[in-house]
């Protein structure tokens, strides 16, 4: 792109891979909300959390969030 040569150092995936950093933002927000659920005393939180970590794969984020009563499409998320 014009002017790219003046940026100094920039990671190419910020420019050439649309939505690449979206996963970082989603992951950060997910961590914040999950911690809030933990602080609220969600029954069985630890077991649910470790079930997800041990599974190593989730089909989609809705499946990941469901045990915690979270919905990423909800503006309160």
Order of alpha helices (4+ residues) and beta strands (2+ residues): alpha-alpha-alpha-alpha
